[in-house]
Amino acid sequence: MSMFFACGYKHADPVIAGQQAYFNAIARNDVPLGTPQEGDWRAAHNEKAQTFDAYKAARPVKPTAARSVIYLLPVGEFTPLQEKILEAAREYTAIFFQLKTVLLPAHSDSAFPAGTFRQREDGHIQLLAPYILDSLLKGNIPNDGITLMAISALDLYPKSDWNYVFGLASYTDKVGVSSIYRLQDKTLDTSNYITCLKRLNKVASHEIGHMFSLRHCLHAQCVMNGSNNLHETDQAPNRLCSACQQKLYWNLRYDHQKRLEQLVNYCHQQQLQPEQRLLQKDLDAIR
């Protein structure tokens, strides 16, 4: 059941106040968070909600004429079908953030130090995510880049006592890494392509959202909700709630209707019907 989050007062920030009609309209489509179950992110992490003022105080990186490109860096070896899904994720990222997004040539992981890999009980290999952040990405954003996110073909782990991680991002360095391994249920084929694409789009927009200083969302069901497992990732919408949209809009200043129209069209072309219907509700609310 939807809950109305629309406010009758004028927002204190003039940028958001000028767009109040839009945010009031889409707030009607926000869905409240339910009670977290054992093992869910909110059950395991006692986080504090990020207010709009706290977001501004974080001084998020802003695009400029000289620096505005989002870069995606594949890491490892990828099949042609995986390359196709990376390109689809690039297109989605460009629309989601309304910024040019470039998919770089793949970077081999064959020369990474032995201590950055570990083998799990079932035989699959994991790669140490902080190594990619610290040694491959930090300080290496192209001159016109605003953020840089690696996408690993291998599974990731953040430290020795964790089983795995979907992604990891640095707020200060504007870099991040995610993996397609678990998103594709270990092996990508035509039967799970759409499921993997849904998940990759969510994880990419979530991690890059962190790079733009968005914290985990506690306001409503949102792509910025924290996730401990694939079930939570699958349950999360591919939509930013109205509160997170206020923050991102304040930073990036895109055309709301153009963005929604492009997202709806993308979902239609990629056969993401539930996601298309969800975003269409926001588009219908402002027309």
Residue pairs with C-beta under 8 A, 6 or more apart in sequence:
1 31
1 32
2 28
2 29
2 30
2 31
3 30
3 31
3 32
3 220
4 27
4 28
5 27
5 28
5 30
5 219
5 220
5 241
5 242
5 243
6 23
6 24
6 25
6 27
6 28
6 242
7 24
7 27
10 17
10 20
11 17
11 20
11 23
11 246
13 52
13 56
13 250
15 249
15 250
15 253
16 23
16 52
16 246
16 249
16 250
19 249
19 256
21 286
22 256
22 286
23 242
23 245
23 246
25 282
25 285
25 286
26 242
26 245
26 282
26 285
26 286
27 242
28 285
29 239
29 242
29 278
29 281
29 282
29 285
30 219
30 220
30 221
30 241
30 242
30 243
31 220
31 221
31 237
32 220
32 221
33 42
33 218
33 219
33 220
33 221
33 225
36 42
36 43
37 43
39 228
39 229
40 228
40 229
40 232
41 216
41 225
41 226
41 227
41 228
41 232
42 218
42 225
42 226
44 228
45 216
45 226
47 215
47 216
47 218
47 226
49 218
49 219
50 214
50 215
50 216
50 217
50 247
52 243
52 246
52 247
52 250
55 213
55 214
55 215
55 247
55 250
56 250
58 171
58 213
59 213
60 212
60 213
60 214
60 247
60 251
61 146
61 147
61 174
61 211
61 212
61 213
62 251
62 252
63 99
63 146
63 252
66 143
66 144
67 143
67 144
67 145
67 146
68 99
68 100
68 144
68 146
69 99
69 100
69 101
69 102
69 142
69 144
69 145
69 146
70 93
70 94
70 97
70 99
70 100
70 101
70 102
70 145
70 146
70 147
70 148
70 149
70 208
71 101
71 102
71 104
71 141
71 142
71 145
71 147
71 148
71 149
72 86
72 89
72 90
72 93
72 101
72 102
72 103
72 104
72 148
72 149
72 150
72 151
72 204
73 104
73 106
73 107
73 136
73 137
73 148
73 149
73 150
73 151
74 83
74 86
74 103
74 104
74 105
74 106
74 107
74 150
74 151
74 153
75 106
75 107
75 108
75 109
75 127
75 132
75 136
75 150
75 151
75 152
75 153
75 154
75 177
76 106
76 108
76 109
76 127
76 152
76 153
76 154
77 106
77 108
77 153
78 86
78 106
78 153
79 188
81 188
81 189
81 190
81 193
82 153
82 180
82 184
82 188
85 180
85 184
85 188
85 193
85 196
85 197
85 200
86 103
86 151
86 180
87 103
88 197
88 270
89 151
89 197
89 200
89 201
89 204
90 101
90 102
90 103
91 101
91 266
92 201
92 204
92 205
92 266
93 101
93 201
93 204
93 205
93 208
94 100
94 101
95 259
95 262
95 263
95 266
96 201
96 205
96 259
96 263
97 205
97 208
97 212
97 248
97 252
97 254
98 252
98 254
98 255
98 258
98 259
99 146
99 252
107 136
107 150
109 127
109 152
109 153
109 154
112 127
112 131
113 131
115 128
116 127
116 128
116 131
117 125
117 126
117 127
117 128
118 125
118 126
118 128
118 157
119 125
119 126
120 126
120 155
124 155
124 181
124 186
125 154
125 155
126 154
126 155
126 156
126 157
126 164
127 152
127 154
127 155
127 156
127 157
127 179
128 156
128 157
128 158
129 152
129 156
129 157
129 158
129 165
129 167
129 168
129 177
130 158
130 159
130 168
132 150
132 152
132 177
133 168
133 170
133 173
133 175
133 176
133 177
136 150
137 148
137 150
137 173
137 175
137 176
137 177
138 170
138 173
138 175
139 173
140 148
141 147
141 148
141 174
141 175
142 148
146 174
147 174
147 175
147 176
147 208
147 211
147 212
148 174
148 175
148 176
149 169
149 175
149 176
149 177
149 178
149 204
149 207
149 208
149 211
150 175
150 176
150 177
150 178
151 177
151 178
151 179
151 180
151 200
151 204
152 177
152 178
152 179
152 180
152 181
153 179
153 180
153 181
154 179
154 181
155 164
155 179
155 181
155 182
156 164
156 165
156 166
156 167
156 168
156 177
156 178
156 179
156 181
157 163
157 164
157 165
158 165
158 168
164 182
166 178
166 179
166 182
166 183
166 203
166 227
166 233
167 176
167 177
167 178
167 179
167 203
167 206
167 207
168 176
168 177
168 178
168 207
169 175
169 176
169 177
169 207
169 208
169 210
169 211
170 176
170 211
171 210
171 211
171 213
174 211
175 211
176 207
176 208
176 210
176 211
177 207
178 200
178 203
178 204
178 207
180 188
180 196
180 200
182 230
183 196
183 199
183 200
183 203
183 230
183 233
184 192
184 196
185 192
185 195
185 196
188 196
194 270
194 271
194 272
197 270
197 272
198 234
198 238
198 272
198 275
199 230
199 233
199 234
201 238
202 223
202 233
202 236
202 238
203 233
205 223
205 238
206 223
206 224
206 227
209 223
209 224
209 240
209 244
209 248
212 248
212 251
212 252
213 247
213 251
214 224
214 244
214 247
214 248
215 224
216 224
216 225
216 226
217 224
217 225
217 241
217 243
217 244
219 241
219 242
219 243
219 244
220 241
220 242
220 243
221 236
221 237
221 241
222 236
222 237
222 239
222 240
222 241
222 243
222 244
223 236
223 237
223 238
223 239
223 240
223 244
224 240
224 241
224 244
225 232
225 236
226 232
227 233
227 236
237 275
237 278
238 272
238 275
238 278
238 279
239 278
239 279
239 282
240 248
249 256
256 286
257 283
257 286
257 287
260 279
260 282
260 283
260 286
261 283
263 279
264 276
264 279
264 280
264 283
266 272
267 273
267 275
267 276
267 279
268 276
